[in-house]
Amino acid sequence: MLFLIQPPPFQSPAAARIPTSTASPSKSSVTTIVVITVVIPTVLVALLLVYRKYRKSSTFASDSRGIQGKFSDREAATAARCIEIECETSNVLSSKSEVRETNSVERKELKETEQHVVVSQPSRGIPSVNFEAFTDVRQIGSGSFKLVYKARWQQPNGGSSEVAIQRIRGSGSTGRREEFEQEVKIFQHLGLHPNLLRLLAITIEPGSCDYCMVTDFASQGSLDVVLSSLAEERKTLSLLVQLQVARQVCDGMVQLSLHQVVHRDLAARNVLVFRLNAQNHLDVNVKIADYGLSVMSARGYGERYAASFSTAGSTTRPIRWMAPESIERRQYSEKSDVWAFGVTLWEIWTYGKVPYCTVTDDSLVGSKVLGGVRLPSPPSCPAAVYSIMLECWREQKSERPRFSDLHRKLQQQHDAAVAESLREDEIDIDSQLCVICLEREAMWALIPCGHKCLCENHKEGAASRPCPICRSDPTSVYKIY
């Protein structure tokens, strides 16, 4: 018996004569599978990445236009690079726990430190603004790599504020631009803190096309200039004010340490003075600035530095503030910053004197430091404070204190000075008015504390009550004429 096989519907006769097999698929089937499983997903991912990049750029551009209007092409590129810097910095912050190499003891110390100091807040982004937004621009300083201008920033809402503009010389070139980007990253990485200079915006100087950083303006200038001016005018700072300045610089350096940033150029010249009342420690505010030589231990590029790292190059180095290992082997760490902090303390108590001022040659200064010579104790410097300086200048970096340790020591000295100041104020009150009525002359003193604090009307029964000043129990009273 013969069976006729009818071809499938819509199939050509030629196709019907081709034998089929369920065991091995045809080439067209394989091609279809490859297209579906490989090519299409790849194209979709690429389109998604392009869309996300476009969306981020357009969002930032619209925000920037809202701040300062339409940007030039170069300023738009600066804004885009600012986004990249912010993203790289975010990567550093998110991976900080993986990068930090601390044992359990160090982590405990860091936790204790964060409880006693003001911890910086994350930065909210750095806008790129048009240089035309600045008026009354005038140069107020210059250095090897920077020009500093004072200017007034006209805000879109009609307000204005005084700012400083730091122009990076030659930053239009690739090398200087990378240095500029590195410093901006450090500003981003450190966040906002009362003792660290704040970066407000970035801009481009139209004449030179150099990149610029816009920061808060310190009306009193750098700490070394302020201290030298006080010395020339034969004015002095109270011990409390000196300790407050030292404590605030140390507080700022604690933040650098916590964020794994090595400053490498800490000195009084790189501390800006925003407020400094020579006799009122409550009216003091100084901020650490100039991160041009600073390095992040984790830089966000997949590479990292250990707790101590070495550098190469022939850039000018601040020998008089440098630790032995930095002079001899170009090694830098928190402990080399601690050494520089000790020299900065010395500057505060000498009113801005140049370290090793009797030696004019920096190379000789380096030899003296390597030979064990240390700066002498400044006149009128408390022994406890000079002892802190000597701890910072120990030969072996492992024996130097950390900034968290220095912060606690300076806080103790500050508290002791506050207590002494209050005691002196109480003695002044003793010798003038009765502490009860604050009207009549104080003529009666308590025994044994000796506080002369009561008038004739309020001496009665004083021996049966605690001293109103020191709260000690008196045994009797006596009259002082």
matplotlib code that plots the C-alpha trace (Angstrom):
import matplotlib.pyplot as plt

x = [0.0, 1.3, 1.0, 1.1, 2.9, 1.3, 3.8, 3.2, 1.1, 2.9, 6.0, 7.5, 8.0, 11.7, 11.7, 9.5, 12.1, 14.8, 15.0, 14.6, 16.1, 15.2, 18.7, 20.8, 19.4, 19.9, 22.4, 19.5, 18.2, 21.7, 22.1, 18.7, 19.6, 22.9, 21.1, 18.5, 20.8, 23.9, 23.5, 20.2, 21.1, 24.4, 22.8, 20.2, 22.9, 24.8, 21.7, 21.0, 24.5, 24.3, 20.9, 22.1, 25.1, 23.0, 20.5, 23.2, 24.8, 21.6, 20.5, 23.7, 23.6, 20.1, 21.1, 24.1, 22.0, 19.8, 22.8, 24.6, 22.9, 24.4, 27.9, 30.6, 31.7, 34.8, 32.8, 30.4, 33.4, 34.5, 31.1, 31.1, 34.6, 33.3, 30.7, 33.4, 35.4, 32.3, 31.6, 35.2, 35.1, 31.9, 33.6, 36.4, 33.9, 31.8, 34.9, 36.6, 35.9, 37.6, 40.7, 41.4, 43.9, 43.3, 43.3, 40.6, 42.6, 42.8, 39.1, 38.3, 40.5, 38.8, 35.4, 36.5, 37.9, 34.7, 32.9, 35.1, 35.5, 33.3, 32.9, 32.8, 29.5, 29.4, 29.7, 26.6, 28.4, 30.5, 28.9, 30.8, 30.0, 30.7, 33.6, 31.4, 29.5, 32.5, 33.1, 35.8, 38.4, 41.8, 45.0, 46.0, 48.6, 50.7, 52.8, 54.8, 51.6, 48.7, 47.4, 44.9, 42.3, 39.7, 36.3, 32.6, 30.3, 27.0, 24.3, 21.3, 19.0, 20.5, 22.8, 26.6, 29.4, 33.2, 35.1, 38.7, 39.5, 42.6, 43.8, 46.0, 48.8, 49.0, 46.1, 44.9, 47.7, 47.1, 49.6, 48.3, 44.7, 45.3, 46.7, 43.6, 41.3, 43.2, 42.8, 39.1, 38.7, 40.3, 37.9, 35.0, 36.4, 36.8, 33.3, 32.3, 34.0, 34.4, 38.2, 38.7, 38.5, 35.3, 35.2, 32.2, 32.6, 35.0, 35.4, 37.7, 39.6, 38.8, 42.1, 44.4, 41.8, 43.2, 41.0, 40.1, 38.7, 36.3, 36.6, 35.5, 37.5, 39.6, 39.6, 42.6, 44.8, 47.1, 48.1, 51.8, 51.0, 48.6, 51.1, 53.9, 51.7, 51.0, 54.7, 55.5, 52.8, 54.0, 50.7, 50.2, 47.7, 46.2, 47.2, 43.6, 43.6, 46.8, 45.4, 42.2, 44.1, 46.2, 43.1, 41.2, 44.2, 44.5, 40.7, 41.0, 44.0, 42.0, 39.5, 42.2, 43.4, 40.0, 39.5, 43.0, 44.4, 48.0, 48.5, 52.3, 52.5, 51.0, 52.3, 51.0, 51.1, 48.5, 46.1, 43.6, 42.3, 38.6, 38.3, 41.0, 40.3, 43.7, 42.1, 38.8, 39.2, 35.5, 36.0, 38.5, 38.1, 40.9, 40.8, 43.4, 43.9, 46.0, 45.7, 48.0, 50.5, 48.0, 47.4, 44.5, 45.4, 42.6, 42.3, 39.3, 41.2, 41.7, 45.1, 45.9, 48.6, 49.5, 49.5, 53.0, 54.0, 56.9, 57.0, 59.5, 60.2, 62.1, 59.4, 60.2, 59.9, 59.2, 62.3, 61.9, 58.5, 59.5, 60.0, 63.3, 61.8, 60.4, 63.7, 65.7, 63.4, 60.5, 58.1, 54.8, 52.1, 49.9, 53.0, 54.9, 51.9, 52.2, 55.8, 54.7, 51.9, 54.6, 56.4, 53.1, 52.6, 56.1, 55.1, 52.0, 54.0, 56.9, 54.4, 55.3, 59.1, 60.8, 61.8, 65.6, 65.8, 69.5, 70.2, 69.7, 70.4, 67.6, 70.0, 71.8, 68.4, 67.8, 71.2, 70.5, 67.1, 68.6, 71.3, 68.7, 68.6, 65.1, 63.6, 64.0, 61.1, 59.5, 59.5, 56.4, 55.4, 54.0, 56.1, 53.2, 52.8, 56.5, 56.3, 53.6, 55.9, 58.7, 56.4, 55.6, 59.4, 60.4, 62.9, 60.9, 57.5, 56.0, 56.7, 54.9, 51.3, 48.3, 46.2, 43.4, 45.9, 47.1, 43.5, 42.9, 46.1, 45.4, 41.8, 43.1, 45.5, 42.6, 40.3, 43.0, 43.6, 39.9, 39.7, 42.7, 41.1, 37.9, 39.8, 41.6, 38.3, 37.0, 39.9, 39.2, 35.6, 36.8, 38.8, 35.9, 32.2, 30.3, 29.2, 25.8, 24.6, 27.1, 26.8, 28.9, 32.6, 33.8, 35.7, 35.3, 37.2, 36.5, 38.9, 40.6, 39.9, 40.8, 38.1, 37.3, 33.8, 31.4, 30.3, 29.5, 25.8, 26.3, 29.1, 26.7, 26.3, 28.8, 30.9, 28.0, 27.5, 29.7, 31.9, 29.8, 32.9, 34.7, 31.9, 34.4, 33.3, 34.7, 35.7, 35.5, 35.6, 38.0, 38.0, 40.5, 41.0]
y = [0.0, 3.5, 6.5, 10.0, 12.6, 16.0, 19.0, 21.4, 24.5, 27.5, 25.5, 25.5, 22.2, 22.7, 23.0, 20.0, 17.8, 18.9, 16.2, 17.5, 16.3, 17.1, 16.2, 19.0, 22.6, 24.4, 27.3, 29.8, 28.6, 29.0, 32.5, 33.5, 32.2, 34.1, 37.3, 37.0, 36.0, 38.1, 40.9, 42.4, 42.5, 44.1, 46.8, 47.4, 47.8, 50.2, 52.3, 52.4, 53.6, 56.3, 57.4, 57.6, 59.6, 62.0, 62.4, 63.2, 65.7, 67.4, 67.5, 69.2, 71.6, 72.7, 73.1, 75.2, 77.4, 78.0, 79.2, 81.4, 81.3, 79.9, 78.5, 78.6, 75.3, 75.3, 76.0, 73.2, 70.9, 72.0, 71.3, 67.8, 67.2, 68.3, 65.6, 63.0, 64.3, 64.1, 60.5, 59.4, 61.0, 59.2, 55.9, 56.7, 57.4, 54.3, 52.1, 53.7, 50.9, 48.5, 50.7, 51.6, 49.2, 49.4, 46.8, 46.6, 49.0, 51.7, 51.4, 51.9, 55.0, 56.4, 55.8, 57.6, 60.5, 61.0, 61.4, 64.3, 66.3, 67.9, 65.4, 66.9, 66.8, 65.4, 68.0, 68.7, 69.2, 71.9, 74.1, 75.6, 79.3, 81.9, 84.2, 87.2, 86.6, 88.1, 91.8, 94.0, 91.3, 92.3, 90.2, 89.9, 87.2, 84.9, 81.8, 79.4, 77.7, 80.0, 83.5, 84.6, 87.2, 88.9, 89.4, 89.9, 87.1, 88.3, 85.7, 85.1, 86.1, 89.6, 89.1, 89.1, 87.9, 88.4, 85.4, 84.4, 83.1, 80.8, 80.6, 77.6, 78.9, 77.0, 74.7, 74.9, 72.4, 68.7, 68.4, 71.4, 70.5, 67.1, 68.9, 71.1, 68.1, 66.4, 69.4, 69.6, 65.9, 66.5, 69.3, 67.0, 64.1, 66.1, 67.6, 70.6, 71.3, 74.5, 74.3, 73.3, 75.9, 75.5, 75.2, 77.1, 76.8, 76.4, 78.7, 79.7, 82.9, 84.0, 85.8, 82.8, 80.0, 78.8, 76.8, 78.6, 77.6, 79.9, 79.7, 81.6, 84.8, 85.2, 88.9, 88.7, 86.6, 83.7, 82.9, 83.6, 87.2, 87.8, 86.5, 88.6, 91.7, 91.2, 90.9, 94.1, 96.0, 94.5, 92.9, 89.4, 86.6, 85.2, 81.6, 80.6, 82.1, 80.4, 77.1, 77.7, 78.3, 75.2, 73.1, 74.2, 73.4, 70.0, 69.5, 70.2, 67.7, 65.1, 65.3, 64.9, 61.8, 60.3, 60.8, 59.4, 62.6, 63.6, 67.4, 67.4, 71.2, 72.1, 75.4, 78.7, 80.1, 77.6, 78.3, 81.1, 83.4, 84.3, 85.6, 86.2, 88.3, 88.5, 88.3, 86.3, 82.6, 82.4, 84.7, 82.6, 80.7, 79.4, 77.0, 74.8, 75.6, 74.8, 71.1, 71.6, 69.0, 66.9, 63.2, 60.9, 57.5, 56.1, 58.1, 56.4, 55.1, 51.5, 52.4, 53.1, 54.3, 52.5, 54.4, 55.7, 56.4, 57.8, 60.4, 61.4, 64.7, 67.9, 70.2, 72.8, 71.2, 72.9, 71.5, 73.5, 71.8, 68.3, 65.1, 63.2, 60.4, 63.0, 64.8, 61.6, 59.3, 61.4, 59.3, 60.9, 59.8, 61.2, 61.0, 63.4, 65.8, 65.4, 66.6, 69.7, 70.3, 70.5, 73.2, 75.0, 75.0, 76.5, 79.3, 80.1, 80.6, 82.5, 84.8, 83.7, 83.3, 81.3, 77.9, 77.6, 81.3, 81.5, 79.0, 80.4, 77.3, 74.8, 71.9, 72.7, 72.8, 69.3, 68.1, 69.5, 67.8, 64.5, 65.0, 65.3, 69.1, 70.4, 73.8, 75.5, 76.2, 79.6, 82.3, 82.1, 78.7, 76.4, 73.4, 71.1, 72.6, 72.4, 68.7, 68.2, 69.7, 67.4, 64.4, 65.5, 65.7, 62.2, 60.6, 57.4, 58.1, 55.1, 56.9, 60.1, 60.6, 60.6, 63.7, 62.1, 61.9, 65.4, 66.7, 65.1, 66.6, 70.1, 69.8, 69.0, 72.1, 74.3, 73.1, 73.7, 77.2, 78.0, 76.9, 79.1, 82.0, 81.6, 81.5, 84.7, 86.3, 85.3, 86.9, 90.1, 89.9, 89.2, 92.4, 94.6, 93.9, 91.6, 88.5, 88.5, 92.0, 93.1, 96.7, 97.2, 96.7, 93.2, 93.6, 90.2, 87.0, 83.4, 81.1, 78.8, 79.4, 83.1, 84.5, 88.1, 88.2, 89.6, 93.0, 94.2, 93.4, 89.8, 88.5, 87.4, 83.6, 83.2, 80.8, 78.3, 78.3, 77.1, 79.7, 81.2, 81.0, 77.7, 76.0, 74.9, 74.9, 77.9, 77.9, 81.7, 85.1, 87.9, 91.6, 92.9, 96.7]
z = [0.0, -0.9, 1.3, -0.1, 2.1, 1.7, 2.0, 5.0, 4.4, 2.9, 2.1, -1.4, -3.3, -3.2, 0.6, 0.8, -0.9, 1.8, 4.4, 8.0, 11.2, 14.8, 16.0, 14.3, 13.7, 10.4, 10.0, 9.9, 13.3, 14.8, 13.4, 14.8, 18.2, 18.2, 17.2, 19.9, 22.8, 22.1, 19.6, 20.7, 24.5, 23.6, 21.6, 24.3, 27.0, 24.8, 24.1, 27.8, 28.7, 26.0, 27.4, 31.0, 30.0, 27.9, 30.7, 33.3, 31.0, 30.1, 33.8, 34.9, 32.0, 32.9, 36.5, 35.4, 33.2, 36.2, 38.2, 35.7, 32.4, 29.2, 29.3, 26.6, 25.1, 27.3, 30.4, 29.5, 29.2, 32.7, 34.1, 32.5, 34.0, 37.3, 37.1, 36.5, 39.4, 41.7, 40.5, 41.1, 44.5, 45.3, 44.4, 46.8, 49.6, 48.9, 48.9, 51.9, 54.2, 51.8, 51.3, 55.0, 56.5, 60.2, 62.9, 65.6, 67.9, 65.2, 64.4, 68.1, 68.2, 65.1, 66.6, 69.8, 67.8, 65.8, 69.1, 70.2, 67.0, 64.5, 61.6, 58.1, 56.1, 52.5, 49.8, 47.7, 44.4, 42.9, 40.3, 37.3, 36.8, 34.2, 35.0, 34.2, 37.4, 39.3, 39.7, 41.3, 40.6, 41.8, 42.5, 46.1, 46.0, 43.9, 44.2, 42.0, 40.7, 41.7, 41.4, 44.0, 43.4, 45.6, 43.9, 44.5, 43.3, 41.9, 42.7, 40.5, 43.3, 43.4, 46.4, 46.4, 48.5, 48.7, 47.5, 46.7, 43.2, 42.9, 39.4, 38.5, 36.3, 33.0, 33.8, 30.2, 29.5, 30.3, 33.2, 35.1, 34.5, 36.2, 39.2, 39.3, 39.0, 41.8, 44.2, 43.3, 44.1, 47.5, 48.3, 47.3, 49.3, 52.5, 52.5, 54.6, 58.0, 60.0, 60.0, 56.3, 53.5, 51.5, 47.6, 46.3, 42.5, 39.6, 36.7, 33.8, 33.5, 29.9, 29.2, 30.0, 29.8, 33.1, 35.5, 38.7, 42.1, 44.0, 47.8, 50.8, 51.3, 54.5, 55.2, 57.6, 55.4, 56.3, 59.8, 59.4, 58.2, 61.1, 63.6, 62.2, 62.2, 65.9, 66.6, 64.7, 66.6, 69.9, 70.6, 72.1, 72.0, 75.2, 76.0, 75.4, 71.9, 71.0, 72.2, 70.3, 67.1, 67.6, 68.5, 65.4, 63.1, 64.7, 64.3, 60.6, 60.3, 62.2, 59.3, 56.7, 58.6, 58.8, 55.1, 54.3, 52.9, 53.5, 53.2, 52.8, 53.1, 56.5, 57.8, 59.2, 55.7, 54.6, 57.5, 56.7, 59.4, 59.2, 62.8, 65.4, 68.5, 70.3, 73.8, 73.2, 72.5, 71.6, 68.6, 66.6, 63.4, 61.2, 58.3, 56.6, 52.9, 49.9, 48.9, 45.9, 47.3, 49.0, 48.1, 48.8, 50.0, 47.8, 44.6, 42.9, 39.8, 41.1, 42.4, 46.0, 48.4, 51.6, 54.9, 53.9, 50.3, 48.4, 45.6, 43.0, 41.3, 41.8, 43.0, 45.6, 49.1, 52.4, 54.1, 57.4, 58.0, 56.8, 58.8, 58.5, 56.3, 53.9, 53.6, 53.2, 51.3, 50.2, 52.3, 53.4, 55.8, 58.6, 60.8, 58.4, 58.7, 62.5, 62.3, 60.3, 62.8, 65.5, 63.5, 63.0, 66.8, 67.1, 64.6, 66.7, 69.9, 68.1, 66.3, 62.8, 63.0, 60.3, 61.6, 61.9, 61.0, 61.7, 59.0, 55.5, 53.4, 53.3, 52.7, 55.9, 57.7, 56.4, 57.6, 61.1, 61.3, 60.2, 62.8, 65.6, 66.0, 67.1, 67.4, 70.8, 73.2, 72.3, 75.0, 77.3, 75.8, 78.5, 79.1, 78.4, 74.9, 74.1, 75.2, 72.6, 69.9, 70.9, 70.6, 67.0, 66.3, 67.3, 65.0, 64.4, 62.9, 64.7, 68.0, 67.0, 68.1, 65.7, 65.2, 67.3, 70.2, 69.7, 69.6, 73.1, 74.5, 73.2, 74.5, 77.9, 77.8, 76.6, 79.4, 82.0, 80.6, 80.7, 84.3, 85.2, 83.4, 85.3, 88.6, 87.7, 86.8, 90.2, 92.0, 90.1, 91.3, 94.9, 95.0, 93.8, 94.5, 96.8, 94.9, 96.6, 96.0, 93.3, 94.6, 97.7, 98.0, 99.1, 102.4, 104.0, 103.0, 103.8, 105.5, 104.4, 100.7, 101.0, 98.6, 99.4, 98.2, 100.8, 101.9, 105.4, 105.0, 103.8, 106.0, 108.7, 108.7, 105.9, 107.9, 108.0, 104.2, 101.3, 99.6, 96.8, 94.5, 95.1, 97.1, 99.8, 103.5, 105.4, 109.0, 109.6, 107.9, 108.3, 107.2, 104.6, 104.4]

ax = plt.figure().add_subplot(projection="3d")
ax.plot(x, y, z, "-o")
ax.set_aspect("equal")
plt.show()
